[in-house]
Amino acid sequence: MRLQEQVAIITGVSHAGQVGFALAAAFGREGAKLAISSRSSDRVHSRAEELQAAGAQAIGVAADLTTEKGASTLVEETVSRYGRVDILVNLAGGLTKYGPSHELTLADWESELNNNLRSTFLCSRAVWPVMQKQGRGSILNFSTAGGVMGASANMLAYNCAKAGVDALTRTLAKEGKSMGIRVNSLGPGLIVTQSNLESMKPGEQELQNKWVSKEQIIEAAIFLVSSASDGVTGALLPVQGRGV
């Protein structure tokens, strides 16, 4: 087991068919002790129960991670339960504001940056003293494939938020190197999830060539948080389809 006895926080675990839950389930199979989080108390505790039923040690923490209190609560409850935090996966966020940039309201802008960038900063800051005291830890952020150069139209706030995540990753990696804290980022392309398939309706060839599976994301994530990548920090790893 590649994550045996490692304590992992994974944010953004809400719906069973999405990447967050698939990642948590995979970490559990690899031996990790889990703390998962989302805003919805009902959903996060349901997901924790499903993970427990599959044999994983897991707790669910309902928290608004765009607030200092929410991020602190998540880390504090994890430490209270397990005594340490070895891994933080900042997955909360996602694209919710799509459309012409001139139609983007200030509220839309702030919401997208808060959900994607602010939550990543607050959770990383909250877990930092724990990992520093331990002398080791791994933080994995979620960006987007292609980074700034791959930015698509009609996603201004999301693209800016993810550019901020990339800058945060590189900066924290430099700060954490002497403390044994590794910070990396994974940039997925279009992921095969039920909600994405229903909303975007890709053709068969597009699906095969341009989309990535949850399993591909999982394998890349496990590599970046496990001992297999002990010499890797500050990396922005794209996971894209074969035809990209």
CYANA upper distance limits for C-alpha pairs under 8 A (distance plus 0.5 A):
  1 MET  CA     29 ARG  CA      8.19
  1 MET  CA     30 GLU  CA      5.13
  1 MET  CA     31 GLY  CA      6.37
  2 ARG  CA     30 GLU  CA      5.95
  2 ARG  CA     31 GLY  CA      7.66
  2 ARG  CA    222 ILE  CA      8.33
  2 ARG  CA    226 SER  CA      7.06
  2 ARG  CA    227 SER  CA      8.32
  3 LEU  CA     27 PHE  CA      7.38
  3 LEU  CA     30 GLU  CA      5.64
  3 LEU  CA     31 GLY  CA      5.68
  3 LEU  CA     32 ALA  CA      5.66
  3 LEU  CA    226 SER  CA      6.90
  4 GLN  CA     30 GLU  CA      6.70
  4 GLN  CA     31 GLY  CA      4.59
  4 GLN  CA     32 ALA  CA      5.95
  5 GLU  CA     31 GLY  CA      6.41
  5 GLU  CA     32 ALA  CA      5.86
  5 GLU  CA     33 LYS  CA      6.80
  6 GLN  CA     31 GLY  CA      7.70
  6 GLN  CA     32 ALA  CA      5.31
  6 GLN  CA     33 LYS  CA      6.53
  6 GLN  CA     85 VAL  CA      8.20
  6 GLN  CA     86 ASP  CA      6.32
  6 GLN  CA     87 ILE  CA      7.79
  7 VAL  CA     32 ALA  CA      6.22
  7 VAL  CA     33 LYS  CA      5.20
  7 VAL  CA     34 LEU  CA      6.50
  7 VAL  CA     35 ALA  CA      8.27
  7 VAL  CA     82 TYR  CA      7.60
  7 VAL  CA     84 ARG  CA      7.19
  7 VAL  CA     85 VAL  CA      5.62
  7 VAL  CA     86 ASP  CA      5.63
  7 VAL  CA     87 ILE  CA      6.70
  8 ALA  CA     32 ALA  CA      6.88
  8 ALA  CA     33 LYS  CA      6.57
  8 ALA  CA     34 LEU  CA      5.58
  8 ALA  CA     35 ALA  CA      6.74
  8 ALA  CA     85 VAL  CA      6.75
  8 ALA  CA     86 ASP  CA      6.48
  8 ALA  CA     87 ILE  CA      4.95
  8 ALA  CA     88 LEU  CA      6.29
  8 ALA  CA     89 VAL  CA      8.00
  9 ILE  CA     34 LEU  CA      6.49
  9 ILE  CA     35 ALA  CA      5.22
  9 ILE  CA     36 ILE  CA      6.28
  9 ILE  CA     37 SER  CA      8.34
  9 ILE  CA     78 THR  CA      8.10
  9 ILE  CA     85 VAL  CA      7.83
  9 ILE  CA     87 ILE  CA      6.62
  9 ILE  CA     88 LEU  CA      5.30
  9 ILE  CA     89 VAL  CA      6.59
 10 ILE  CA     20 GLY  CA      7.76
 10 ILE  CA     24 ALA  CA      7.36
 10 ILE  CA     34 LEU  CA      7.97
 10 ILE  CA     35 ALA  CA      6.89
 10 ILE  CA     36 ILE  CA      5.46
 10 ILE  CA     37 SER  CA      7.05
 10 ILE  CA     88 LEU  CA      6.61
 10 ILE  CA     89 VAL  CA      5.25
 10 ILE  CA     90 ASN  CA      6.94
 10 ILE  CA     91 LEU  CA      7.32
 11 THR  CA     20 GLY  CA      7.82
 11 THR  CA     36 ILE  CA      6.26
 11 THR  CA     37 SER  CA      5.33
 11 THR  CA     38 SER  CA      6.85
 11 THR  CA     89 VAL  CA      6.84
 11 THR  CA     90 ASN  CA      6.06
 11 THR  CA     91 LEU  CA      5.77
 11 THR  CA     92 ALA  CA      5.65
 12 GLY  CA     20 GLY  CA      6.36
 12 GLY  CA     36 ILE  CA      8.08
 12 GLY  CA     37 SER  CA      6.40
 12 GLY  CA     38 SER  CA      5.65
 12 GLY  CA     90 ASN  CA      8.15
 12 GLY  CA     91 LEU  CA      5.83
 12 GLY  CA     92 ALA  CA      4.36
 12 GLY  CA     93 GLY  CA      7.41
 13 VAL  CA     18 GLN  CA      8.37
 13 VAL  CA     19 VAL  CA      8.39
 13 VAL  CA     20 GLY  CA      5.06
 13 VAL  CA     21 PHE  CA      5.76
 13 VAL  CA     24 ALA  CA      8.27
 13 VAL  CA     36 ILE  CA      6.57
 13 VAL  CA     37 SER  CA      6.22
 13 VAL  CA     38 SER  CA      6.16
 13 VAL  CA     44 VAL  CA      7.08
 13 VAL  CA     47 ARG  CA      8.00
 13 VAL  CA     92 ALA  CA      8.13
 14 SER  CA     18 GLN  CA      8.22
 14 SER  CA     20 GLY  CA      7.67
 14 SER  CA     21 PHE  CA      7.45
 14 SER  CA     37 SER  CA      8.08
 14 SER  CA     38 SER  CA      6.28
 14 SER  CA     40 SER  CA      7.89
 14 SER  CA     43 ARG  CA      6.09
 14 SER  CA     44 VAL  CA      6.08
 14 SER  CA     47 ARG  CA      7.46
 15 HIS  CA     20 GLY  CA      8.43
 15 HIS  CA     21 PHE  CA      7.38
 15 HIS  CA     43 ARG  CA      7.53
 15 HIS  CA     47 ARG  CA      8.20
 16 ALA  CA     21 PHE  CA      6.08
 16 ALA  CA     22 ALA  CA      7.95
 16 ALA  CA     47 ARG  CA      7.41
 17 GLY  CA     21 PHE  CA      7.52
 17 GLY  CA     22 ALA  CA      7.81
 17 GLY  CA    193 THR  CA      7.15
 17 GLY  CA    194 GLN  CA      7.24
 18 GLN  CA     22 ALA  CA      7.02
 18 GLN  CA    193 THR  CA      6.55
 18 GLN  CA    194 GLN  CA      8.21
 19 VAL  CA     23 LEU  CA      6.45
 19 VAL  CA    193 THR  CA      8.01
 19 VAL  CA    214 LYS  CA      6.67
 20 GLY  CA     24 ALA  CA      6.69
 20 GLY  CA     91 LEU  CA      7.37
 21 PHE  CA     25 ALA  CA      6.56
 21 PHE  CA     47 ARG  CA      7.77
 22 ALA  CA     26 ALA  CA      6.69
 22 ALA  CA    214 LYS  CA      7.62
 22 ALA  CA    218 ILE  CA      8.24
 23 LEU  CA     27 PHE  CA      6.64
 23 LEU  CA    214 LYS  CA      8.50
 23 LEU  CA    218 ILE  CA      6.25
 24 ALA  CA     28 GLY  CA      6.62
 24 ALA  CA     34 LEU  CA      7.77
 24 ALA  CA     36 ILE  CA      8.10
 24 ALA  CA     51 LEU  CA      8.36
 25 ALA  CA     29 ARG  CA      6.81
 25 ALA  CA     51 LEU  CA      6.78
 25 ALA  CA     56 ALA  CA      8.36
 26 ALA  CA     30 GLU  CA      6.83
 26 ALA  CA    218 ILE  CA      7.62
 27 PHE  CA     31 GLY  CA      7.03
 27 PHE  CA     32 ALA  CA      5.97
 27 PHE  CA     34 LEU  CA      8.35
 27 PHE  CA    222 ILE  CA      8.05
 28 GLY  CA     32 ALA  CA      5.48
 28 GLY  CA     33 LYS  CA      7.13
 28 GLY  CA     34 LEU  CA      7.47
 28 GLY  CA     51 LEU  CA      7.95
 28 GLY  CA     55 GLY  CA      8.21
 28 GLY  CA     56 ALA  CA      5.53
 28 GLY  CA     57 GLN  CA      7.73
 29 ARG  CA     55 GLY  CA      8.47
 29 ARG  CA     56 ALA  CA      7.48
 31 GLY  CA     56 ALA  CA      7.96
 32 ALA  CA     56 ALA  CA      8.13
 32 ALA  CA     57 GLN  CA      8.07
 33 LYS  CA     56 ALA  CA      7.43
 33 LYS  CA     57 GLN  CA      5.57
 33 LYS  CA     58 ALA  CA      6.58
 33 LYS  CA     82 TYR  CA      8.37
 34 LEU  CA     56 ALA  CA      8.10
 34 LEU  CA     57 GLN  CA      6.52
 34 LEU  CA     58 ALA  CA      4.95
 34 LEU  CA     59 ILE  CA      6.82
 35 ALA  CA     58 ALA  CA      6.14
 35 ALA  CA     59 ILE  CA      5.40
 35 ALA  CA     60 GLY  CA      6.34
 35 ALA  CA     61 VAL  CA      7.52
 35 ALA  CA     78 THR  CA      6.63
 36 ILE  CA     44 VAL  CA      7.52
 36 ILE  CA     48 ALA  CA      7.70
 36 ILE  CA     58 ALA  CA      7.85
 36 ILE  CA     59 ILE  CA      6.85
 36 ILE  CA     60 GLY  CA      5.50
 36 ILE  CA     61 VAL  CA      6.65
 37 SER  CA     44 VAL  CA      6.60
 37 SER  CA     60 GLY  CA      6.28
 37 SER  CA     61 VAL  CA      5.36
 37 SER  CA     62 ALA  CA      6.08
 37 SER  CA     63 ALA  CA      7.05
 37 SER  CA     74 LEU  CA      7.88
 38 SER  CA     43 ARG  CA      8.19
 38 SER  CA     44 VAL  CA      6.32
 38 SER  CA     61 VAL  CA      7.50
 38 SER  CA     62 ALA  CA      5.85
 38 SER  CA     63 ALA  CA      6.48
 38 SER  CA     64 ASP  CA      7.71
 38 SER  CA     92 ALA  CA      8.18
 39 ARG  CA     44 VAL  CA      8.26
 39 ARG  CA     62 ALA  CA      5.65
 39 ARG  CA     63 ALA  CA      5.48
 39 ARG  CA     64 ASP  CA      5.79
 39 ARG  CA     65 LEU  CA      8.30
 40 SER  CA     44 VAL  CA      6.60
 40 SER  CA     62 ALA  CA      6.40
 40 SER  CA     63 ALA  CA      8.21
 41 SER  CA     45 HIS  CA      6.55
 41 SER  CA     61 VAL  CA      7.81
 41 SER  CA     62 ALA  CA      5.35
 42 ASP  CA     46 SER  CA      6.61
 43 ARG  CA     47 ARG  CA      6.68
 44 VAL  CA     48 ALA  CA      6.68
 44 VAL  CA     60 GLY  CA      5.85
 44 VAL  CA     61 VAL  CA      7.28
 44 VAL  CA     62 ALA  CA      6.98
 45 HIS  CA     49 GLU  CA      6.68
 45 HIS  CA     59 ILE  CA      8.00
 45 HIS  CA     60 GLY  CA      5.53
 45 HIS  CA     61 VAL  CA      7.93
 45 HIS  CA     62 ALA  CA      8.48
 46 SER  CA     50 GLU  CA      6.82
 47 ARG  CA     51 LEU  CA      6.77
 47 ARG  CA     60 GLY  CA      8.01
 48 ALA  CA     52 GLN  CA      6.66
 48 ALA  CA     58 ALA  CA      6.13
 48 ALA  CA     59 ILE  CA      6.14
 48 ALA  CA     60 GLY  CA      5.85
 49 GLU  CA     53 ALA  CA      6.60
 49 GLU  CA     58 ALA  CA      8.24
 50 GLU  CA     54 ALA  CA      6.90
 51 LEU  CA     55 GLY  CA      7.11
 51 LEU  CA     56 ALA  CA      5.99
 51 LEU  CA     57 GLN  CA      7.92
 51 LEU  CA     58 ALA  CA      6.97
 52 GLN  CA     56 ALA  CA      5.32
 52 GLN  CA     57 GLN  CA      6.36
 52 GLN  CA     58 ALA  CA      6.54
 61 VAL  CA     74 LEU  CA      6.69
 61 VAL  CA     77 GLU  CA      8.16
 62 ALA  CA     74 LEU  CA      8.47
 63 ALA  CA     70 GLY  CA      5.25
 63 ALA  CA     71 ALA  CA      7.66
 63 ALA  CA     73 THR  CA      7.83
 63 ALA  CA     74 LEU  CA      7.38
 64 ASP  CA     69 LYS  CA      8.47
 64 ASP  CA     70 GLY  CA      5.41
 64 ASP  CA     71 ALA  CA      7.81
 65 LEU  CA     69 LYS  CA      8.34
 65 LEU  CA     70 GLY  CA      5.38
 65 LEU  CA     71 ALA  CA      5.49
 65 LEU  CA    115 ASN  CA      8.31
 65 LEU  CA    119 SER  CA      5.63
 65 LEU  CA    122 LEU  CA      7.70
 65 LEU  CA    123 CYS  CA      7.59
 66 THR  CA     70 GLY  CA      7.60
 66 THR  CA     71 ALA  CA      7.95
 66 THR  CA    114 ASN  CA      6.32
 66 THR  CA    115 ASN  CA      6.73
 66 THR  CA    118 ARG  CA      6.41
 66 THR  CA    119 SER  CA      5.17
 66 THR  CA    122 LEU  CA      7.68
 67 THR  CA     71 ALA  CA      6.94
 67 THR  CA    119 SER  CA      7.99
 67 THR  CA    122 LEU  CA      7.93
 68 GLU  CA     72 SER  CA      6.58
 68 GLU  CA    122 LEU  CA      6.78
 69 LYS  CA     73 THR  CA      6.45
 70 GLY  CA     74 LEU  CA      6.81
 71 ALA  CA     75 VAL  CA      7.03
 71 ALA  CA    119 SER  CA      8.16
 71 ALA  CA    122 LEU  CA      6.47
 71 ALA  CA    123 CYS  CA      5.57
 71 ALA  CA    126 ALA  CA      6.81
 72 SER  CA     76 GLU  CA      6.47
 72 SER  CA    123 CYS  CA      7.88
 72 SER  CA    126 ALA  CA      6.09
 73 THR  CA     77 GLU  CA      6.45
 74 LEU  CA     78 THR  CA      6.74
 75 VAL  CA     79 VAL  CA      6.70
 75 VAL  CA     85 VAL  CA      8.41
 75 VAL  CA    123 CYS  CA      8.32
 75 VAL  CA    126 ALA  CA      7.09
 75 VAL  CA    127 VAL  CA      6.64
 76 GLU  CA     80 SER  CA      6.52
 77 GLU  CA     81 ARG  CA      6.67
 78 THR  CA     82 TYR  CA      6.49
 78 THR  CA     83 GLY  CA      7.83
 78 THR  CA     84 ARG  CA      7.81
 78 THR  CA     85 VAL  CA      7.67
 79 VAL  CA     83 GLY  CA      4.91
 79 VAL  CA     84 ARG  CA      5.49
 79 VAL  CA     85 VAL  CA      7.07
 84 ARG  CA    130 VAL  CA      7.54
 84 ARG  CA    131 MET  CA      8.49
 84 ARG  CA    134 GLN  CA      8.40
 85 VAL  CA    127 VAL  CA      7.99
 85 VAL  CA    130 VAL  CA      7.36
 85 VAL  CA    131 MET  CA      7.23
 85 VAL  CA    137 GLY  CA      7.82
 86 ASP  CA    131 MET  CA      7.47
 86 ASP  CA    136 ARG  CA      7.73
 86 ASP  CA    137 GLY  CA      5.27
 86 ASP  CA    138 SER  CA      6.73
 87 ILE  CA    137 GLY  CA      6.42
 87 ILE  CA    138 SER  CA      5.35
 87 ILE  CA    139 ILE  CA      6.29
 87 ILE  CA    140 LEU  CA      8.22
 87 ILE  CA    225 VAL  CA      7.18
 88 LEU  CA    124 SER  CA      8.10
 88 LEU  CA    127 VAL  CA      8.27
 88 LEU  CA    138 SER  CA      6.92
 88 LEU  CA    139 ILE  CA      5.25
 88 LEU  CA    140 LEU  CA      6.69
 89 VAL  CA    139 ILE  CA      6.47
 89 VAL  CA    140 LEU  CA      5.27
 89 VAL  CA    141 ASN  CA      6.50
 89 VAL  CA    142 PHE  CA      8.42
 90 ASN  CA    119 SER  CA      8.38
 90 ASN  CA    120 THR  CA      6.20
 90 ASN  CA    123 CYS  CA      8.00
 90 ASN  CA    139 ILE  CA      8.10
 90 ASN  CA    140 LEU  CA      6.66
 90 ASN  CA    141 ASN  CA      5.33
 90 ASN  CA    142 PHE  CA      6.77
 91 LEU  CA    141 ASN  CA      7.13
 91 LEU  CA    142 PHE  CA      6.19
 92 ALA  CA    115 ASN  CA      7.34
 92 ALA  CA    116 ASN  CA      7.11
 92 ALA  CA    119 SER  CA      7.79
 92 ALA  CA    120 THR  CA      8.31
 93 GLY  CA    112 GLU  CA      8.17
 93 GLY  CA    115 ASN  CA      5.20
 93 GLY  CA    116 ASN  CA      4.99
 93 GLY  CA    119 SER  CA      8.41
 94 GLY  CA    112 GLU  CA      8.42
 94 GLY  CA    115 ASN  CA      7.96
 94 GLY  CA    116 ASN  CA      7.02
 94 GLY  CA    158 TYR  CA      8.16
 95 LEU  CA    112 GLU  CA      7.86
 95 LEU  CA    155 MET  CA      8.28
 95 LEU  CA    158 TYR  CA      6.55
 96 THR  CA    112 GLU  CA      7.55
 97 LYS  CA    104 LEU  CA      8.38
 97 LYS  CA    108 ASP  CA      7.03
 97 LYS  CA    112 GLU  CA      7.45
 97 LYS  CA    155 MET  CA      7.32
 97 LYS  CA    157 ALA  CA      7.93
 97 LYS  CA    158 TYR  CA      7.88
 98 TYR  CA    154 ASN  CA      6.01
 98 TYR  CA    155 MET  CA      5.84
 99 GLY  CA    103 GLU  CA      7.60
 99 GLY  CA    104 LEU  CA      7.88
 99 GLY  CA    154 ASN  CA      4.96
 99 GLY  CA    155 MET  CA      7.09
100 PRO  CA    104 LEU  CA      7.41
100 PRO  CA    153 ALA  CA      8.20
100 PRO  CA    154 ASN  CA      5.33
100 PRO  CA    155 MET  CA      8.29
101 SER  CA    154 ASN  CA      6.42
101 SER  CA    155 MET  CA      7.89
101 SER  CA    156 LEU  CA      6.55
104 LEU  CA    108 ASP  CA      6.54
104 LEU  CA    109 TRP  CA      7.13
105 THR  CA    109 TRP  CA      6.75
106 LEU  CA    110 GLU  CA      6.63
107 ALA  CA    111 SER  CA      6.48
108 ASP  CA    112 GLU  CA      6.75
108 ASP  CA    157 ALA  CA      8.30
109 TRP  CA    113 LEU  CA      6.80
109 TRP  CA    157 ALA  CA      5.85
110 GLU  CA    114 ASN  CA      6.35
111 SER  CA    115 ASN  CA      6.56
112 GLU  CA    116 ASN  CA      6.66
112 GLU  CA    157 ALA  CA      6.41
112 GLU  CA    158 TYR  CA      6.37
112 GLU  CA    161 ALA  CA      7.55
113 LEU  CA    117 LEU  CA      5.76
113 LEU  CA    118 ARG  CA      6.83
113 LEU  CA    157 ALA  CA      7.01
113 LEU  CA    158 TYR  CA      7.35
113 LEU  CA    160 CYS  CA      8.08
113 LEU  CA    161 ALA  CA      5.51
114 ASN  CA    118 ARG  CA      5.02
114 ASN  CA    119 SER  CA      6.67
115 ASN  CA    119 SER  CA      6.20
116 ASN  CA    120 THR  CA      6.95
116 ASN  CA    158 TYR  CA      8.09
116 ASN  CA    161 ALA  CA      6.49
116 ASN  CA    162 LYS  CA      7.54
116 ASN  CA    165 VAL  CA      8.31
117 LEU  CA    121 PHE  CA      6.75
117 LEU  CA    161 ALA  CA      5.81
117 LEU  CA    162 LYS  CA      7.36
117 LEU  CA    164 GLY  CA      6.89
117 LEU  CA    165 VAL  CA      6.30
118 ARG  CA    122 LEU  CA      6.60
119 SER  CA    123 CYS  CA      6.54
120 THR  CA    124 SER  CA      6.54
120 THR  CA    141 ASN  CA      7.74
120 THR  CA    165 VAL  CA      7.83
121 PHE  CA    125 ARG  CA      6.49
121 PHE  CA    168 LEU  CA      8.00
122 LEU  CA    126 ALA  CA      6.55
123 CYS  CA    127 VAL  CA      6.74
124 SER  CA    128 TRP  CA      6.48
124 SER  CA    139 ILE  CA      7.89
125 ARG  CA    129 PRO  CA      8.23
127 VAL  CA    131 MET  CA      6.91
128 TRP  CA    132 GLN  CA      6.46
129 PRO  CA    133 LYS  CA      6.55
130 VAL  CA    134 GLN  CA      6.84
131 MET  CA    135 GLY  CA      6.55
131 MET  CA    136 ARG  CA      6.00
131 MET  CA    137 GLY  CA      5.71
131 MET  CA    181 ILE  CA      7.29
132 GLN  CA    136 ARG  CA      6.97
132 GLN  CA    137 GLY  CA      8.26
132 GLN  CA    179 MET  CA      6.43
132 GLN  CA    180 GLY  CA      8.02
132 GLN  CA    181 ILE  CA      7.64
135 GLY  CA    179 MET  CA      6.15
135 GLY  CA    180 GLY  CA      5.92
135 GLY  CA    181 ILE  CA      7.76
136 ARG  CA    179 MET  CA      7.09
136 ARG  CA    180 GLY  CA      4.80
136 ARG  CA    181 ILE  CA      5.49
136 ARG  CA    182 ARG  CA      8.26
137 GLY  CA    180 GLY  CA      7.01
137 GLY  CA    181 ILE  CA      5.16
137 GLY  CA    182 ARG  CA      6.76
138 SER  CA    181 ILE  CA      6.19
138 SER  CA    182 ARG  CA      5.26
138 SER  CA    183 VAL  CA      6.42
138 SER  CA    184 ASN  CA      8.48
138 SER  CA    225 VAL  CA      6.17
139 ILE  CA    181 ILE  CA      8.07
139 ILE  CA    182 ARG  CA      6.68
139 ILE  CA    183 VAL  CA      5.20
139 ILE  CA    184 ASN  CA      6.89
139 ILE  CA    225 VAL  CA      7.69
140 LEU  CA    183 VAL  CA      6.46
140 LEU  CA    184 ASN  CA      5.60
140 LEU  CA    185 SER  CA      5.91
140 LEU  CA    186 LEU  CA      7.65
140 LEU  CA    221 ALA  CA      8.08
140 LEU  CA    224 LEU  CA      7.69
140 LEU  CA    225 VAL  CA      7.32
141 ASN  CA    165 VAL  CA      7.76
141 ASN  CA    169 THR  CA      7.66
141 ASN  CA    183 VAL  CA      8.16
141 ASN  CA    184 ASN  CA      6.78
141 ASN  CA    185 SER  CA      5.02
141 ASN  CA    186 LEU  CA      6.81
142 PHE  CA    165 VAL  CA      8.19
142 PHE  CA    185 SER  CA      6.03
142 PHE  CA    186 LEU  CA      5.57
142 PHE  CA    187 GLY  CA      6.51
142 PHE  CA    188 PRO  CA      8.27
143 SER  CA    147 GLY  CA      7.83
143 SER  CA    162 LYS  CA      5.76
143 SER  CA    163 ALA  CA      8.19
143 SER  CA    165 VAL  CA      6.85
143 SER  CA    166 ASP  CA      7.19
143 SER  CA    185 SER  CA      6.76
143 SER  CA    186 LEU  CA      6.34
143 SER  CA    187 GLY  CA      5.14
143 SER  CA    188 PRO  CA      7.71
144 THR  CA    162 LYS  CA      7.10
144 THR  CA    186 LEU  CA      7.81
144 THR  CA    187 GLY  CA      4.51
144 THR  CA    188 PRO  CA      5.94
144 THR  CA    189 GLY  CA      7.14
144 THR  CA    238 PRO  CA      7.92
145 ALA  CA    150 GLY  CA      7.35
145 ALA  CA    186 LEU  CA      8.47
145 ALA  CA    187 GLY  CA      4.76
145 ALA  CA    188 PRO  CA      5.56
145 ALA  CA    189 GLY  CA      5.70
145 ALA  CA    238 PRO  CA      5.53
145 ALA  CA    239 VAL  CA      7.14
145 ALA  CA    240 GLN  CA      7.19
146 GLY  CA    150 GLY  CA      4.67
146 GLY  CA    151 ALA  CA      7.59
146 GLY  CA    187 GLY  CA      7.82
146 GLY  CA    238 PRO  CA      7.33
147 GLY  CA    151 ALA  CA      7.05
147 GLY  CA    162 LYS  CA      7.99
147 GLY  CA    163 ALA  CA      7.13
147 GLY  CA    166 ASP  CA      8.19
147 GLY  CA    187 GLY  CA      8.05
148 VAL  CA    159 ASN  CA      7.63
148 VAL  CA    163 ALA  CA      6.58
151 ALA  CA    155 MET  CA      8.33
151 ALA  CA    159 ASN  CA      6.60
152 SER  CA    159 ASN  CA      8.26
155 MET  CA    159 ASN  CA      6.38
156 LEU  CA    160 CYS  CA      6.66
157 ALA  CA    161 ALA  CA      6.60
158 TYR  CA    162 LYS  CA      6.72
159 ASN  CA    163 ALA  CA      6.65
160 CYS  CA    164 GLY  CA      6.77
161 ALA  CA    165 VAL  CA      6.87
162 LYS  CA    166 ASP  CA      6.78
163 ALA  CA    167 ALA  CA      6.92
164 GLY  CA    168 LEU  CA      6.55
165 VAL  CA    169 THR  CA      6.53
166 ASP  CA    170 ARG  CA      6.87
166 ASP  CA    185 SER  CA      7.64
166 ASP  CA    236 LEU  CA      7.83
167 ALA  CA    171 THR  CA      6.62
168 LEU  CA    172 LEU  CA      6.47
169 THR  CA    173 ALA  CA      6.50
169 THR  CA    183 VAL  CA      6.42
169 THR  CA    184 ASN  CA      6.50
169 THR  CA    185 SER  CA      6.99
169 THR  CA    234 GLY  CA      6.60
170 ARG  CA    174 LYS  CA      6.97
170 ARG  CA    183 VAL  CA      8.00
170 ARG  CA    184 ASN  CA      8.16
170 ARG  CA    234 GLY  CA      5.32
170 ARG  CA    235 ALA  CA      8.02
171 THR  CA    175 GLU  CA      6.91
171 THR  CA    234 GLY  CA      8.36
172 LEU  CA    176 GLY  CA      6.32
172 LEU  CA    183 VAL  CA      6.95
172 LEU  CA    234 GLY  CA      8.40
173 ALA  CA    177 LYS  CA      6.49
173 ALA  CA    181 ILE  CA      7.84
173 ALA  CA    182 ARG  CA      6.37
173 ALA  CA    183 VAL  CA      5.31
173 ALA  CA    184 ASN  CA      7.72
173 ALA  CA    233 THR  CA      6.29
173 ALA  CA    234 GLY  CA      5.46
174 LYS  CA    234 GLY  CA      7.78
175 GLU  CA    179 MET  CA      8.40
176 GLY  CA    180 GLY  CA      6.73
176 GLY  CA    181 ILE  CA      5.17
176 GLY  CA    182 ARG  CA      6.82
176 GLY  CA    183 VAL  CA      8.04
177 LYS  CA    181 ILE  CA      6.28
177 LYS  CA    182 ARG  CA      6.95
177 LYS  CA    233 THR  CA      8.16
182 ARG  CA    230 ASP  CA      8.39
182 ARG  CA    232 VAL  CA      7.70
182 ARG  CA    233 THR  CA      5.53
182 ARG  CA    234 GLY  CA      7.91
183 VAL  CA    233 THR  CA      5.85
183 VAL  CA    234 GLY  CA      6.17
183 VAL  CA    235 ALA  CA      8.21
184 ASN  CA    224 LEU  CA      7.50
184 ASN  CA    232 VAL  CA      8.23
184 ASN  CA    233 THR  CA      6.03
184 ASN  CA    234 GLY  CA      5.49
184 ASN  CA    235 ALA  CA      5.48
184 ASN  CA    236 LEU  CA      6.64
184 ASN  CA    237 LEU  CA      8.41
185 SER  CA    234 GLY  CA      7.93
185 SER  CA    235 ALA  CA      6.62
185 SER  CA    236 LEU  CA      5.16
185 SER  CA    237 LEU  CA      6.66
186 LEU  CA    220 ALA  CA      8.17
186 LEU  CA    221 ALA  CA      7.66
186 LEU  CA    236 LEU  CA      6.23
186 LEU  CA    237 LEU  CA      5.30
186 LEU  CA    238 PRO  CA      6.42
186 LEU  CA    239 VAL  CA      7.70
187 GLY  CA    236 LEU  CA      7.27
187 GLY  CA    237 LEU  CA      6.27
187 GLY  CA    238 PRO  CA      4.87
187 GLY  CA    239 VAL  CA      6.39
188 PRO  CA    212 VAL  CA      8.04
188 PRO  CA    217 ILE  CA      7.53
188 PRO  CA    238 PRO  CA      6.31
188 PRO  CA    239 VAL  CA      5.21
188 PRO  CA    240 GLN  CA      6.49
189 GLY  CA    210 LYS  CA      8.13
189 GLY  CA    211 TRP  CA      6.92
189 GLY  CA    212 VAL  CA      6.90
189 GLY  CA    238 PRO  CA      8.09
189 GLY  CA    239 VAL  CA      6.63
189 GLY  CA    240 GLN  CA      5.28
189 GLY  CA    241 GLY  CA      7.37
190 LEU  CA    210 LYS  CA      7.62
190 LEU  CA    211 TRP  CA      5.38
190 LEU  CA    212 VAL  CA      6.52
190 LEU  CA    240 GLN  CA      8.03
190 LEU  CA    241 GLY  CA      8.46
191 ILE  CA    196 ASN  CA      7.76
191 ILE  CA    211 TRP  CA      6.20
191 ILE  CA    212 VAL  CA      5.43
191 ILE  CA    213 SER  CA      6.16
191 ILE  CA    214 LYS  CA      7.03
192 VAL  CA    196 ASN  CA      7.06
192 VAL  CA    197 LEU  CA      7.15
192 VAL  CA    211 TRP  CA      6.93
192 VAL  CA    212 VAL  CA      6.56
192 VAL  CA    213 SER  CA      5.67
192 VAL  CA    214 LYS  CA      7.03
193 THR  CA    197 LEU  CA      6.65
193 THR  CA    213 SER  CA      8.48
193 THR  CA    214 LYS  CA      8.11
194 GLN  CA    198 GLU  CA      6.63
195 SER  CA    199 SER  CA      6.66
196 ASN  CA    200 MET  CA      6.35
196 ASN  CA    201 LYS  CA      8.20
197 LEU  CA    201 LYS  CA      5.62
197 LEU  CA    202 PRO  CA      7.21
202 PRO  CA    206 GLU  CA      6.51
202 PRO  CA    207 LEU  CA      6.36
203 GLY  CA    207 LEU  CA      6.52
204 GLU  CA    208 GLN  CA      6.74
205 GLN  CA    209 ASN  CA      6.59
206 GLU  CA    210 LYS  CA      5.96
206 GLU  CA    211 TRP  CA      7.57
207 LEU  CA    211 TRP  CA      5.66
208 GLN  CA    241 GLY  CA      8.02
208 GLN  CA    242 ARG  CA      8.22
209 ASN  CA    241 GLY  CA      5.84
209 ASN  CA    242 ARG  CA      5.48
209 ASN  CA    243 GLY  CA      5.10
209 ASN  CA    244 VAL  CA      7.81
210 LYS  CA    240 GLN  CA      7.35
210 LYS  CA    241 GLY  CA      4.56
210 LYS  CA    242 ARG  CA      6.62
210 LYS  CA    243 GLY  CA      5.96
210 LYS  CA    244 VAL  CA      6.45
211 TRP  CA    240 GLN  CA      7.32
211 TRP  CA    241 GLY  CA      5.39
212 VAL  CA    216 GLN  CA      7.00
212 VAL  CA    217 ILE  CA      7.98
212 VAL  CA    239 VAL  CA      7.81
212 VAL  CA    240 GLN  CA      6.55
212 VAL  CA    241 GLY  CA      5.85
213 SER  CA    217 ILE  CA      7.14
214 LYS  CA    218 ILE  CA      6.60
215 GLU  CA    219 GLU  CA      6.72
216 GLN  CA    220 ALA  CA      6.86
216 GLN  CA    239 VAL  CA      8.02
217 ILE  CA    221 ALA  CA      6.60
217 ILE  CA    239 VAL  CA      7.42
218 ILE  CA    222 ILE  CA      6.60
219 GLU  CA    223 PHE  CA      6.75
220 ALA  CA    224 LEU  CA      6.86
220 ALA  CA    239 VAL  CA      8.18
221 ALA  CA    225 VAL  CA      6.85
222 ILE  CA    226 SER  CA      6.28
223 PHE  CA    227 SER  CA      8.19
223 PHE  CA    228 ALA  CA      6.40
223 PHE  CA    229 SER  CA      6.56
224 LEU  CA    228 ALA  CA      7.94
224 LEU  CA    229 SER  CA      6.06
224 LEU  CA    232 VAL  CA      8.14
225 VAL  CA    229 SER  CA      7.49
226 SER  CA    230 ASP  CA      7.72
240 GLN  CA    244 VAL  CA      6.96
